[in-house]
Amino acid sequence: MLNLPKLQIERHLDAEDALVETTKEWLKGEGKERDPRIHASDLLDPRKAYWNRQHEEEVTPKMTGNFMVGKVLHAFFSTAMNGKKGLSLKDTDVGGTWDESLGISFSNDWEKQIKSKDSPNGIPYELKTSRALNEQTNKDLSLYLEQLYIYMTAKLSLVGRLVVLRLMGKDSKKGWGTFPQFRAYEITWTKKDMASYRKQIVATVKLLTLALKKKKPAMLPLCREFKCGPGNCGHWSLCRPEGRWNTKKWSK
């Protein structure tokens, strides 16, 4: 162990702000390359998707950190799984695909090119990160599956794969502390399930399209609570979600 001199450590707040602003600008540039049509991710919280098209969202430091980690992880995963060298931020999914029957564009994170009667177009993958300390339950994992099921529907696949990188997974075997750990899950459903989900997708696309045409965001359901509020959404003051705006709980 090396002996350190007397420490003089002080947080450099200006440098931190500069790092956040630089990351924000980079993320904004990445977003401009996206297909302007309705995307699979827009269906998860369609009211937010509405406002994303009406107003440039102010990205908070919290959102910046989360987006940055997600971008880097997706780049690592897709580059490694495709057997490429280095790290490519241009290779964070399998590329945008337009599905005319669903009326959406989609870009699953990766897909296994093994075709079968259950997966005639390959097995789509969805990659997520989690900061949970404990193992996630099926209820926890269900939050990650909405988008994967869209990919499975578009790919006509009865099988999908969910990969979660637990950033703070506990060391349960030996040692102490936490370390990043992969968890992989195989997701299956029936043709009947797929047909029912397809109807939901098409109905949501139609509703979002109509709300955009009429400029009536109230036609769309409220976003989930963890995506709403002044600290979680840059559209808060414009959206003014009914039942939440100007209430004690949501004004904190």
LOZAMI-871799 format. One record per residue: x, z, y of N, C-alpha, C in turn. Coordinates in pm, whole numbers. Layout:
<pt <X,Z,Y>,<X,Z,Y>,<X,Z,Y>>
...
END
This chain:
<pt <85,0,-120>,<0,0,0>,<88,0,124>>
<pt <55,-84,218>,<132,-91,342>,<79,11,442>>
<pt <170,71,516>,<133,168,619>,<103,94,748>>
<pt <-16,114,797>,<-59,47,919>,<-16,126,1042>>
<pt <7,55,1153>,<33,126,1279>,<-97,186,1330>>
<pt <-92,257,1438>,<-212,315,1497>,<-312,204,1528>>
<pt <-433,218,1476>,<-531,111,1488>,<-599,109,1625>>
<pt <-612,-11,1676>,<-687,-33,1799>,<-789,-143,1770>>
<pt <-907,-101,1729>,<-1011,-195,1688>,<-1133,-180,1777>>
<pt <-1179,-290,1826>,<-1298,-289,1913>,<-1377,-416,1886>>
<pt <-1507,-403,1869>,<-1591,-521,1848>,<-1583,-614,1968>>
<pt <-1571,-743,1939>,<-1566,-844,2045>,<-1704,-910,2051>>
<pt <-1793,-854,2130>,<-1932,-899,2133>,<-1945,-1042,2184>>
<pt <-1864,-1080,2280>,<-1869,-1217,2332>,<-1832,-1318,2223>>
<pt <-1733,-1282,2143>,<-1692,-1371,2034>,<-1803,-1383,1930>>
<pt <-1872,-1272,1902>,<-1983,-1276,1807>,<-2094,-1367,1858>>
<pt <-2127,-1354,1986>,<-2232,-1438,2045>,<-2193,-1586,2038>>
<pt <-2066,-1613,2064>,<-2018,-1751,2061>,<-2028,-1810,1920>>
<pt <-1998,-1729,1820>,<-2007,-1774,1681>,<-2152,-1807,1644>>
<pt <-2243,-1720,1687>,<-2385,-1744,1659>,<-2432,-1872,1727>>
<pt <-2396,-1890,1854>,<-2440,-2009,1928>,<-2382,-2137,1869>>
<pt <-2256,-2132,1827>,<-2195,-2250,1766>,<-2265,-2286,1635>>
<pt <-2298,-2184,1556>,<-2368,-2207,1429>,<-2508,-2262,1455>>
<pt <-2575,-2210,1557>,<-2708,-2258,1594>,<-2706,-2408,1624>>
<pt <-2610,-2449,1705>,<-2601,-2590,1745>,<-2575,-2678,1624>>
<pt <-2491,-2629,1534>,<-2462,-2708,1414>,<-2587,-2722,1328>>
<pt <-2663,-2613,1313>,<-2785,-2617,1233>,<-2889,-2710,1295>>
<pt <-2898,-2710,1428>,<-2991,-2800,1496>,<-2957,-2946,1468>>
<pt <-2828,-2976,1468>,<-2784,-3112,1441>,<-2817,-3156,1300>>
<pt <-2806,-3062,1206>,<-2840,-3093,1067>,<-2989,-3124,1053>>
<pt <-3071,-3049,1126>,<-3216,-3067,1115>,<-3265,-3201,1168>>
<pt <-3192,-3261,1261>,<-3234,-3388,1321>,<-3228,-3504,1223>>
<pt <-3156,-3488,1114>,<-3142,-3595,1015>,<-3256,-3597,915>>
<pt <-3345,-3503,924>,<-3452,-3489,824>,<-3563,-3591,844>>
<pt <-3622,-3634,734>,<-3737,-3725,736>,<-3850,-3660,816>>
<pt <-3903,-3729,919>,<-4006,-3669,1004>,<-4142,-3654,935>>
<pt <-4161,-3718,823>,<-4288,-3708,752>,<-4302,-3570,686>>
<pt <-4420,-3542,634>,<-4445,-3412,572>,<-4353,-3394,452>>
<pt <-4287,-3278,449>,<-4191,-3246,344>,<-4250,-3139,253>>
<pt <-4199,-3132,132>,<-4247,-3033,36>,<-4246,-2892,95>>
<pt <-4141,-2857,168>,<-4129,-2723,224>,<-4235,-2693,330>>
<pt <-4293,-2799,391>,<-4397,-2779,492>,<-4524,-2720,432>>
<pt <-4542,-2736,303>,<-4666,-2691,239>,<-4667,-2542,212>>
<pt <-4549,-2478,219>,<-4542,-2335,189>,<-4611,-2253,297>>
<pt <-4588,-2288,422>,<-4654,-2225,537>,<-4689,-2336,636>>
<pt <-4800,-2407,612>,<-4833,-2525,692>,<-4851,-2500,841>>
<pt <-4890,-2378,879>,<-4906,-2354,1023>,<-4769,-2357,1092>>
<pt <-4669,-2302,1027>,<-4534,-2310,1082>,<-4488,-2455,1089>>
<pt <-4523,-2533,986>,<-4488,-2675,985>,<-4553,-2746,1104>>
<pt <-4676,-2706,1136>,<-4745,-2763,1252>,<-4664,-2738,1380>>
<pt <-4628,-2612,1401>,<-4558,-2577,1524>,<-4416,-2634,1528>>
<pt <-4355,-2654,1413>,<-4223,-2716,1411>,<-4225,-2856,1469>>
<pt <-4343,-2921,1462>,<-4357,-3057,1514>,<-4403,-3059,1660>>
<pt <-4445,-2944,1709>,<-4494,-2937,1847>,<-4393,-2873,1942>>
<pt <-4302,-2796,1886>,<-4218,-2712,1971>,<-4086,-2685,1902>>
<pt <-3976,-2703,1973>,<-3845,-2675,1914>,<-3829,-2524,1901>>
<pt <-3815,-2479,1779>,<-3809,-2336,1753>,<-3677,-2277,1800>>
<pt <-3686,-2164,1866>,<-3567,-2090,1906>,<-3516,-2015,1784>>
<pt <-3397,-2049,1740>,<-3341,-1989,1620>,<-3277,-1855,1655>>
<pt <-3322,-1748,1591>,<-3270,-1614,1618>,<-3138,-1593,1542>>
<pt <-3059,-1493,1583>,<-2937,-1462,1508>,<-2965,-1432,1360>>
<pt <-3077,-1366,1332>,<-3115,-1337,1194>,<-3136,-1465,1115>>
<pt <-3210,-1559,1173>,<-3236,-1687,1107>,<-3106,-1766,1092>>
<pt <-3020,-1758,1193>,<-2893,-1830,1188>,<-2809,-1786,1069>>
<pt <-2797,-1654,1051>,<-2718,-1602,939>,<-2774,-1642,805>>
<pt <-2907,-1635,791>,<-2970,-1670,664>,<-2955,-1819,633>>
<pt <-2977,-1904,735>,<-2963,-2048,715>,<-2820,-2086,678>>
<pt <-2725,-2021,745>,<-2584,-2053,722>,<-2545,-2023,578>>
<pt <-2582,-1904,529>,<-2549,-1867,391>,<-2615,-1964,293>>
<pt <-2740,-1998,318>,<-2811,-2091,230>,<-2745,-2227,225>>
<pt <-2703,-2279,341>,<-2638,-2410,347>,<-2509,-2412,267>>
<pt <-2427,-2310,286>,<-2298,-2304,216>,<-2319,-2293,66>>
<pt <-2413,-2208,25>,<-2439,-2191,-118>,<-2487,-2322,-181>>
<pt <-2581,-2390,-115>,<-2632,-2516,-170>,<-2520,-2620,-180>>
<pt <-2432,-2622,-80>,<-2321,-2717,-83>,<-2228,-2688,-201>>
<pt <-2197,-2561,-221>,<-2110,-2524,-334>,<-2176,-2560,-467>>
<pt <-2303,-2523,-483>,<-2371,-2543,-609>,<-2382,-2691,-645>>
<pt <-2430,-2773,-550>,<-2449,-2914,-581>,<-2317,-2987,-603>>
<pt <-2213,-2951,-525>,<-2083,-3014,-543>,<-2024,-2979,-679>>
<pt <-2033,-2851,-716>,<-1979,-2808,-845>,<-2056,-2869,-961>>
<pt <-2189,-2868,-954>,<-2270,-2920,-1064>,<-2255,-3070,-1081>>
<pt <-2223,-3140,-972>,<-2202,-3285,-980>,<-2058,-3320,-1015>>
<pt <-1974,-3217,-1038>,<-1837,-3240,-1081>,<-1748,-3303,-976>>
<pt <-1778,-3276,-848>,<-1699,-3333,-740>,<-1593,-3234,-693>>
<pt <-1496,-3285,-621>,<-1389,-3200,-570>,<-1422,-3159,-426>>
<pt <-1362,-3048,-385>,<-1383,-3002,-248>,<-1522,-2944,-230>>
<pt <-1571,-2953,-109>,<-1704,-2899,-76>,<-1771,-2994,20>>
<pt <-1886,-3049,-19>,<-1955,-3147,63>,<-2086,-3091,115>>
<pt <-2095,-3076,247>,<-2220,-3031,307>,<-2322,-3143,314>>
<pt <-2280,-3265,285>,<-2372,-3378,282>,<-2439,-3390,146>>
<pt <-2400,-3306,53>,<-2446,-3319,-85>,<-2521,-3193,-128>>
<pt <-2615,-3150,-43>,<-2684,-3023,-71>,<-2815,-3039,-145>>
<pt <-2852,-3161,-183>,<-2968,-3183,-268>,<-2955,-3322,-330>>
<pt <-3060,-3367,-401>,<-3049,-3496,-469>,<-3092,-3612,-380>>
<pt <-3119,-3584,-253>,<-3157,-3690,-161>,<-3308,-3695,-141>>
<pt <-3351,-3735,-22>,<-3493,-3740,8>,<-3565,-3849,-70>>
<pt <-3678,-3814,-128>,<-3761,-3909,-204>,<-3903,-3901,-153>>
<pt <-3966,-4017,-132>,<-4103,-4019,-86>,<-4197,-4037,-205>>
<pt <-4297,-3949,-214>,<-4396,-3959,-321>,<-4528,-4002,-257>>
<pt <-4567,-4126,-280>,<-4686,-4182,-218>,<-4813,-4113,-266>>
<pt <-4817,-4077,-394>,<-4938,-4017,-449>,<-4965,-3877,-393>>
<pt <-4856,-3805,-357>,<-4870,-3672,-299>,<-4870,-3674,-147>>
<pt <-4812,-3779,-90>,<-4804,-3790,56>,<-4697,-3701,117>>
<pt <-4589,-3678,41>,<-4480,-3592,90>,<-4345,-3652,55>>
<pt <-4243,-3608,130>,<-4105,-3632,89>,<-4056,-3503,25>>
<pt <-3964,-3516,-67>,<-3910,-3397,-132>,<-3764,-3420,-168>>
<pt <-3691,-3311,-179>,<-3548,-3319,-212>,<-3509,-3193,-288>>
<pt <-3528,-3198,-419>,<-3493,-3082,-500>,<-3342,-3061,-498>>
<pt <-3299,-2936,-517>,<-3159,-2900,-500>,<-3067,-2970,-600>>
<pt <-3117,-2993,-720>,<-3037,-3059,-823>,<-3131,-3094,-935>>
<pt <-3090,-3181,-1024>,<-3172,-3207,-1142>,<-3085,-3243,-1261>>
<pt <-3126,-3197,-1376>,<-3053,-3224,-1499>,<-3106,-3355,-1557>>
<pt <-3016,-3450,-1575>,<-3056,-3583,-1617>,<-3077,-3593,-1769>>
<pt <-3147,-3497,-1824>,<-3186,-3502,-1965>,<-3335,-3531,-1969>>
<pt <-3370,-3650,-2018>,<-3509,-3692,-2015>,<-3573,-3671,-2152>>
<pt <-3698,-3627,-2148>,<-3775,-3604,-2270>,<-3921,-3628,-2239>>
<pt <-4007,-3610,-2339>,<-4150,-3630,-2316>,<-4205,-3527,-2218>>
<pt <-4142,-3408,-2213>,<-4186,-3304,-2120>,<-4125,-3321,-1981>>
<pt <-4014,-3392,-1971>,<-3946,-3417,-1844>,<-3897,-3561,-1840>>
<pt <-3989,-3656,-1821>,<-3953,-3798,-1827>,<-3858,-3843,-1715>>
<pt <-3849,-3764,-1607>,<-3763,-3801,-1495>,<-3655,-3698,-1468>>
<pt <-3620,-3620,-1569>,<-3520,-3515,-1551>,<-3583,-3382,-1518>>
<pt <-3503,-3276,-1527>,<-3550,-3139,-1499>,<-3507,-3098,-1359>>
<pt <-3603,-3075,-1267>,<-3567,-3036,-1129>,<-3521,-2890,-1122>>
<pt <-3426,-2866,-1032>,<-3372,-2731,-1010>,<-3405,-2685,-868>>
<pt <-3428,-2556,-853>,<-3442,-2492,-723>,<-3342,-2379,-715>>
<pt <-3265,-2374,-607>,<-3162,-2273,-588>,<-3202,-2178,-476>>
<pt <-3195,-2048,-501>,<-3229,-1948,-402>,<-3123,-1839,-398>>
<pt <-3122,-1763,-289>,<-3036,-1646,-278>,<-3123,-1522,-264>>
<pt <-3070,-1409,-307>,<-3143,-1283,-296>,<-3046,-1171,-260>>
<pt <-3089,-1083,-170>,<-3008,-967,-134>,<-3059,-840,-204>>
<pt <-3154,-857,-297>,<-3210,-743,-369>,<-3103,-676,-455>>
<pt <-3104,-543,-456>,<-3009,-469,-538>,<-3053,-464,-685>>
<pt <-3184,-457,-707>,<-3236,-445,-842>,<-3280,-580,-898>>
<pt <-3290,-587,-1029>,<-3337,-709,-1093>,<-3477,-743,-1044>>
<pt <-3502,-870,-1021>,<-3631,-911,-967>,<-3735,-929,-1078>>
<pt <-3856,-889,-1047>,<-3967,-903,-1141>,<-4026,-1044,-1130>>
<pt <-4117,-1077,-1221>,<-4185,-1207,-1214>,<-4260,-1222,-1082>>
<pt <-4314,-1111,-1031>,<-4384,-1117,-902>,<-4287,-1152,-790>>
<pt <-4167,-1094,-793>,<-4065,-1126,-693>,<-4026,-1273,-702>>
<pt <-4006,-1320,-824>,<-3960,-1457,-845>,<-4066,-1560,-807>>
<pt <-4193,-1519,-811>,<-4301,-1613,-780>,<-4290,-1668,-638>>
<pt <-4229,-1592,-547>,<-4210,-1640,-409>,<-4119,-1762,-405>>
<pt <-4033,-1777,-506>,<-3940,-1888,-509>,<-3997,-2012,-578>>
<pt <-4111,-1996,-647>,<-4156,-2101,-737>,<-4248,-2205,-673>>
<pt <-4307,-2174,-559>,<-4400,-2270,-498>,<-4337,-2407,-479>>
<pt <-4213,-2406,-426>,<-4147,-2533,-399>,<-4101,-2600,-528>>
<pt <-4052,-2520,-623>,<-4010,-2578,-751>,<-4128,-2645,-820>>
<pt <-4246,-2584,-814>,<-4363,-2644,-877>,<-4401,-2777,-809>>
<pt <-4374,-2788,-680>,<-4398,-2916,-612>,<-4304,-3022,-670>>
<pt <-4177,-2985,-687>,<-4080,-3079,-746>,<-4121,-3117,-888>>
<pt <-4164,-3019,-966>,<-4205,-3046,-1104>,<-4325,-3140,-1107>>
<pt <-4416,-3122,-1012>,<-4532,-3212,-1003>,<-4488,-3353,-968>>
<pt <-4401,-3365,-868>,<-4354,-3497,-825>,<-4275,-3568,-935>>
<pt <-4201,-3490,-1013>,<-4118,-3547,-1121>,<-4193,-3556,-1254>>
<pt <-4322,-3515,-1253>,<-4405,-3516,-1374>,<-4340,-3437,-1487>>
<pt <-4279,-3324,-1449>,<-4204,-3244,-1545>,<-4279,-3117,-1582>>
<pt <-4283,-3087,-1711>,<-4342,-2962,-1758>,<-4239,-2851,-1763>>
<pt <-4115,-2884,-1725>,<-4005,-2787,-1728>,<-3931,-2790,-1594>>
<pt <-3895,-2674,-1544>,<-3814,-2664,-1423>,<-3714,-2551,-1438>>
<pt <-3615,-2550,-1353>,<-3514,-2444,-1359>,<-3500,-2377,-1222>>
<pt <-3504,-2246,-1222>,<-3481,-2167,-1102>,<-3348,-2096,-1117>>
<pt <-3261,-2112,-1019>,<-3132,-2043,-1018>,<-3127,-1954,-895>>
<pt <-3104,-1825,-916>,<-3097,-1728,-806>,<-2957,-1668,-802>>
<pt <-2893,-1673,-686>,<-2766,-1604,-669>,<-2795,-1470,-603>>
<pt <-2779,-1364,-681>,<-2800,-1229,-629>,<-2673,-1187,-556>>
<pt <-2680,-1188,-425>,<-2560,-1163,-345>,<-2508,-1021,-360>>
<pt <-2596,-927,-391>,<-2557,-787,-401>,<-2600,-728,-535>>
<pt <-2579,-803,-642>,<-2616,-755,-775>,<-2531,-636,-817>>
<pt <-2594,-537,-875>,<-2521,-417,-917>,<-2431,-448,-1037>>
<pt <-2317,-381,-1042>,<-2227,-392,-1156>,<-2276,-292,-1261>>
<pt <-2351,-341,-1358>,<-2415,-251,-1454>,<-2329,-220,-1576>>
<pt <-2219,-293,-1596>,<-2138,-274,-1716>,<-2019,-181,-1693>>
<pt <-1942,-208,-1591>,<-1827,-122,-1561>,<-1788,-140,-1416>>
<pt <-1707,-47,-1368>,<-1669,-53,-1228>,<-1780,4,-1141>>
<pt <-1776,-29,-1012>,<-1877,23,-921>,<-1902,-81,-813>>
<pt <-2003,-57,-733>,<-2035,-148,-624>,<-2121,-265,-668>>
<pt <-2120,-370,-590>,<-2200,-489,-616>,<-2112,-613,-611>>
<pt <-2163,-722,-668>,<-2094,-851,-657>,<-2195,-963,-681>>
<pt <-2172,-1084,-626>,<-2266,-1194,-645>,<-2279,-1231,-793>>
<pt <-2404,-1249,-837>,<-2433,-1279,-977>,<-2541,-1387,-985>>
<pt <-2521,-1483,-1075>,<-2623,-1584,-1099>,<-2728,-1532,-1196>>
<pt <-2852,-1573,-1172>,<-2960,-1556,-1267>,<-3026,-1694,-1281>>
<pt <-3048,-1737,-1404>,<-3110,-1868,-1429>,<-3237,-1849,-1511>>
<pt <-3343,-1919,-1473>,<-3472,-1905,-1541>,<-3528,-2043,-1573>>
<pt <-3587,-2057,-1690>,<-3657,-2180,-1724>,<-3805,-2159,-1700>>
<pt <-3865,-2251,-1628>,<-4005,-2241,-1589>,<-4083,-2351,-1662>>
<pt <-4190,-2314,-1728>,<-4272,-2413,-1797>,<-4419,-2397,-1759>>
<pt <-4491,-2506,-1770>,<-4635,-2502,-1749>,<-4700,-2614,-1830>>
<pt <-4834,-2622,-1822>,<-4907,-2721,-1899>,<-4946,-2839,-1810>>
<pt <-4990,-2947,-1871>,<-5037,-3062,-1794>,<-5160,-3025,-1711>>
<pt <-5241,-2934,-1764>,<-5359,-2887,-1690>,<-5315,-2811,-1565>>
<pt <-5213,-2724,-1579>,<-5160,-2651,-1463>,<-5109,-2749,-1358>>
<pt <-5037,-2852,-1405>,<-4980,-2950,-1312>,<-5090,-3025,-1236>>
<pt <-5194,-3065,-1308>,<-5304,-3137,-1244>,<-5371,-3052,-1137>>
<pt <-5390,-2924,-1166>,<-5451,-2832,-1070>,<-5362,-2814,-948>>
<pt <-5232,-2801,-971>,<-5138,-2782,-859>,<-5131,-2908,-774>>
<pt <-5138,-3024,-838>,<-5138,-3151,-765>,<-5254,-3156,-666>>
<pt <-5371,-3110,-709>,<-5488,-3109,-621>,<-5462,-3020,-499>>
<pt <-5398,-2904,-521>,<-5366,-2814,-410>,<-5270,-2880,-311>>
<pt <-5170,-2949,-364>,<-5072,-3016,-279>,<-5142,-3120,-191>>
<pt <-5220,-3207,-254>,<-5288,-3314,-181>,<-5383,-3258,-76>>
<pt <-5457,-3151,-111>,<-5550,-3089,-17>,<-5476,-3029,104>>
<pt <-5361,-2967,79>,<-5283,-2906,187>,<-5224,-3013,278>>
<pt <-5178,-3124,220>,<-5126,-3235,299>,<-5235,-3290,390>>
<pt <-5355,-3308,336>,<-5466,-3362,415>,<-5502,-3267,530>>
<pt <-5504,-3137,501>,<-5539,-3038,604>,<-5433,-3035,714>>
<pt <-5306,-3036,677>,<-5199,-3036,776>,<-5202,-3163,859>>
<pt <-5224,-3275,795>,<-5233,-3404,866>,<-5346,-3403,967>>
<pt <-5462,-3349,928>,<-5578,-3342,1017>,<-5552,-3247,1133>>
<pt <-5491,-3132,1106>,<-5462,-3035,1211>,<-5364,-3095,1313>>
<pt <-5267,-3171,1266>,<-5172,-3236,1357>,<-5243,-3342,1441>>
<pt <-5333,-3416,1379>,<-5405,-3522,1450>,<-5496,-3463,1558>>
<pt <-5566,-3355,1525>,<-5660,-3293,1619>,<-5594,-3189,1709>>
<pt <-5467,-3160,1679>,<-5393,-3057,1754>,<-5468,-2923,1751>>
<pt <-5507,-2883,1630>,<-5579,-2758,1610>,<-5510,-2676,1501>>
<pt <-5408,-2598,1539>,<-5335,-2519,1439>,<-5420,-2413,1371>>
<pt <-5530,-2370,1437>,<-5615,-2266,1379>,<-5685,-2314,1252>>
<pt <-5683,-2444,1227>,<-5740,-2497,1104>,<-5656,-2456,983>>
<pt <-5532,-2419,1010>,<-5437,-2389,903>,<-5429,-2239,877>>
<pt <-5403,-2199,753>,<-5394,-2057,721>,<-5276,-1991,791>>
<pt <-5288,-1860,814>,<-5177,-1785,872>,<-5057,-1787,779>>
<pt <-4939,-1784,837>,<-4817,-1779,756>,<-4806,-1641,691>>
<pt <-4726,-1633,588>,<-4703,-1504,524>,<-4638,-1408,623>>
<pt <-4666,-1281,606>,<-4627,-1181,705>,<-4477,-1178,729>>
<pt <-4395,-1194,624>,<-4251,-1182,644>,<-4193,-1302,720>>
<pt <-4275,-1405,741>,<-4229,-1519,821>,<-4288,-1517,961>>
<pt <-4369,-1416,990>,<-4441,-1411,1117>,<-4387,-1299,1206>>
<pt <-4422,-1304,1333>,<-4382,-1199,1426>,<-4274,-1245,1521>>
<pt <-4256,-1172,1631>,<-4160,-1212,1735>,<-4015,-1219,1686>>
<pt <-3981,-1143,1582>,<-3843,-1145,1534>,<-3819,-1242,1421>>
<pt <-3925,-1299,1367>,<-3912,-1386,1249>,<-3949,-1532,1275>>
<pt <-4020,-1558,1383>,<-4064,-1695,1411>,<-4049,-1727,1558>>
<pt <-3986,-1840,1586>,<-3965,-1882,1724>,<-4087,-1942,1790>>
<pt <-4196,-1954,1715>,<-4320,-2009,1771>,<-4422,-1900,1803>>
<pt <-4384,-1775,1788>,<-4477,-1663,1798>,<-4562,-1667,1924>>
<pt <-4499,-1684,2039>,<-4573,-1676,2166>,<-4664,-1797,2189>>
<pt <-4642,-1907,2118>,<-4729,-2023,2129>,<-4841,-2018,2025>>
<pt <-4804,-1977,1906>,<-4902,-1972,1797>,<-5007,-1864,1820>>
<pt <-4962,-1748,1863>,<-5053,-1635,1887>,<-5152,-1618,1772>>
<pt <-5102,-1594,1652>,<-5188,-1591,1534>,<-5301,-1489,1544>>
<pt <-5419,-1535,1517>,<-5538,-1451,1527>,<-5528,-1331,1432>>
<pt <-5566,-1214,1487>,<-5559,-1092,1408>,<-5422,-1025,1411>>
<pt <-5324,-1095,1467>,<-5189,-1039,1475>,<-5139,-1030,1620>>
<pt <-5171,-1132,1699>,<-5126,-1135,1837>,<-5186,-1019,1917>>
<pt <-5101,-953,1995>,<-5144,-842,2081>,<-5199,-722,2003>>
<pt <-5156,-706,1880>,<-5194,-587,1805>,<-5073,-494,1798>>
<pt <-5098,-366,1778>,<-4990,-267,1776>,<-4888,-296,1668>>
<pt <-4936,-332,1550>,<-4846,-357,1437>,<-4751,-471,1465>>
<pt <-4801,-578,1527>,<-4722,-700,1543>,<-4650,-709,1677>>
<pt <-4666,-609,1761>,<-4600,-611,1891>,<-4468,-535,1891>>
<pt <-4432,-480,1776>,<-4310,-401,1767>,<-4187,-491,1779>>
END
